[in-house]
Amino acid sequence: MTALDEAGALLDGAEGRQEMAARLVHGLGLREVLELGVWRGDFAAAMLRACSGIETYWMLDPWRRLDGWNKPWNVSDSEFDEVFAAAMAATEFAGDRRRVLRGTTVEAIAEIPDGSLDFAYVDGDHTLRGITVDLLNVWPKLRDGSWLMGDDFSPTIWQHRAEFEPTMVFPWAVHFAEAVQCPILALPHQQFLIRKDLARPGFALRDPDGRYGPTDVLAQMPPPPGGRGWKARAKRLVRKAFG
């Protein structure tokens, strides 16, 4: 059994993403942790309470309105100030263990030493641009033998209403895992897990429940307006995404 298989067994039956992450961090004794995309700090607070062995918990988030980020959580700067205050209040009890980085991934990631992290949880910008920037910048910060887990591994790119940018965590995280030659495990609750194992390279997508289809995007996209049958196909895609 591989380390990824053992991790999957450890997470079996977990009721949500936070419980899965806590089981992994606590069960494997992981000490240096990054959460990228913190929002109000509920996940961070739960992790810090559940995992007393965490020595450093990096909290990286812009906590400000971003140009060109077409997602539902891109609220006003005044709302982000309230969200930031909530995150700080929620994790104040662990002030000696948390490290707060208020900035985008590109702006702030250099504060974390290369090869220092045991575990990174990525829940940031899920657009194609965002997941590309996040995974490429987080990977060097992880030591060999560490773990990369991520949220919103949605089987459909149409996670939100059609006026928002598609969510591209799936399939892009799969392509990323192939590029770095590491296996990726599809978990319940729309999560993914990659183990950074440089000594034993080898890519595979493990999807125990068979929830994920081909990684091509074309199958989920309507044809250009005016093309044959484009309206009917667009309606089918919307129904599939939003019920």
N, C-alpha and C positions, 0 to 999 in steps of 0.2 A: 504494500500500500504506500502510495506517495504521500508527501507532506500535505499536498492539496486535498487528497482523499481524506486524510486524517482530520484536516480542518473542516471539511464538509460534514464529517461524522460528528465533530464537536458542535457544530451549529445546527444539527438536525433537530427539528421541533421548536426552534426559537420562534417567538411570537411576533417579532418585528426587527427592524434593522438595528435598533440600538441594542437589543438583547444579543443579536448575532455578533455585533462588533465587540460588546463587552465580554461575551464568552471567549472570543478569540484572544483579545488583549489580556484578560485575566488568566485564561487557561494556559496560555503560552508564556506568561510572565513578561509581556512586552512593556517597555519602560519609556521609550521616546516616541511620542505620538503627534501626528498632525491631523487637524481637521480643517479642510479647505472648503469654505462656504458654511458659515456659522449661524447666520441669521440671528435669532433671539437667544441662542445659547442653550436651548433645552437639551439637545443631544450632548453637548459638551458637559453640562452639569450632570447628566445621567451617567456619562462615562467616568467622570472624575469621582462620583460617589461609588460607582460599582467596582472600580479598578484602583484600589489603594496603592498598587505597585507602580502606577504611572508616576514617573519622576518629572517629566516635562511634557506639557500638553500645549502644543502650538495651536493658536486660534487665528486663522488667516481669512480675512474678509474685507472687501473694500468699504462696506457700510456707507456707501454713497451712491447716488444715481449715476449711471454710466451711459455715455453716448453710444448708440448703436447696439444696445442690449435689448432686444425685443422679446422680453419674457415678462410674465405677470408680476414678478417680485421686484421689478425695477421701479420702486416707488420714489417719492420726492426726497430731497435731502433732509428735510425736517422730519419726515417719517423714519428715515434711516438713522437719524440721531436718536430717536426714541428706541428703535430696534437695538442699536449699539448699547444704549444705557441698560436695556433689559438684559442683554447678553452679559454685560459686566456685573450686574446685580446677581444674575443666576449663578455665576461662577466665582463670586467673591469669596466664598468659603474655601476655595482652593487657590487663592491668590498667589501663594508661594510656589505653586506648581504650574500655573498657566503662563504662557508667553503670548501676548496679544500683538498681532501684526495687522494694522489697519491700512490696507492697500490692495491693489489688484495682485494677482499671482506674479506678474512680471515685475511689479514695483517692489514686492516684499519678500519673494522666495529666497533671495540671496542671504537673508538673515539666518537661514537655517543651514548649518554646515552640510556639505556633501557627505553621503554615506553615514548619516547619523540616525536616521529614523528606523524604528522597528515596524511601524504601522502608519499608514496614511489613509485617511477617509476623505474621498473627493465628492463634494456635493455643491459644486459651484455653478458656473455658466455651462448649461447643457447644450448650447448650440454647437454646430460643427467647429466654429472658431474657438469657442470656449473650452470644449473638452480636449481639443488639440493642444491649446496652450497649457492647460492644467496638467495633463498626463505627461507631456514632454518635459515640463519643468519640475514636476514632483519626482520623476523617476530617478534622477541623479542623487536626490536627497535620501533615498532608501539604501540601506546597507544590503549586502548580499545575504539572502535568507529571510528577508523581510516580507511584508504583506501590503498590498494595495487593494483597498476595497472602495467601491463607489456606489452611488445612489442613482435612481432613475434610469436603470438599465431596462428601459421600456421596450417591449417587443414591437411597438409601433412608434414611428417617428412623430406621429400626430398625437402627442401626449396632451397638448393643450388645444385651444380653439385655433381655427385655421388662420386667424390673423397674426398669430405668433410664430416665430421661427420654430422649425421642427426640432425635436429633441434627438440628438445624434449620438448619445452615449452608446446605444446599440444602433448601428454596428461598429462605430469607430473604436471602442475599447477592444473589440475582437481583433480588428486590424492592427491596433497598437501591440497587442499581445503577440501577434504573429511577427511583427517587426522586431520585437525584442526577444523573440523565441522563448516565451514563457507560457505555460498553460493558464487558461482562464476558466473559472468555474461560474456558471450561472446559478445564482442562489434564489430562494424565494424572496418575496417582497421587492422584486425588481432591483436586486443587488448583484454586483459582480465581485469576484475575488481573483487577484493575480498574485502568485508567489514569485518573488525575484530570486531565481536560483541560477546563478551564472555558471555553476559547476556542471549542471545537467540541463543544457538547453534543449528545448523541444516544445513546439507549439501544439496545442489542441484546445478546442472549445468543448467543454464538458457541460452538457445540458441535461441533467438527470430527468427532468420533468417534461422535456420536449416542448418547451414554451416558445422557443426561438426558431425562426425560419431562416431562409437564406439571407446572407448579409448584403445582397444587392439592394440598392435603394429604388431602382426603377419600378419594381413591383408595387411600391407604395405611393408612387407619384402619378397624378393624373396626366394624360397627354396634354400638349399645348392647346389652349382654347381654339376652337375651330376644327381640331382634329376629329377624326371619326370616333364617335361614341364618347367624347371627352366628358360631357355633362353627366351621363349615366355612371361612368367610372368614378368621377369625382364624388358623386353622391354615395356610391358604395364605400369609398374610402372614408368618408366622413362618418357614415353609419358604423363602420368597423371600429373607428377610433373612439367615438363618443357614445356608442350604443344607440 
